[in-house]
């Protein structure tokens, strides 16, 4: 069993309150879950308006599949254009 963990640091420049930040993030997280069947949640910086830390996890029996899926998630988030991707960390266990 291979567990992939992806941590993304995001900037939501259009957010002018925590409520608007959460609206943007909820939409993003729902789209990622639906498209890639991964577990995803905001795991840090919940109380700041413009920054978020998002955690994504994926389990498979093939490390190439895990890496490919998590890389696709990163590309998808970048391509949506609703948030700015500041940092990405990926780990396979």
Secondary structure, DSSP 8 states (H G I E B T S, - for coil): -EEEEEEEEEE-TT-SSHHHHHHHHHHHHHHHHHHH--EEEEEE-TT-SSEEEEEEEEEES-HHHHHHHHHHHHHHHHHH-SSEEEEEEEEE-
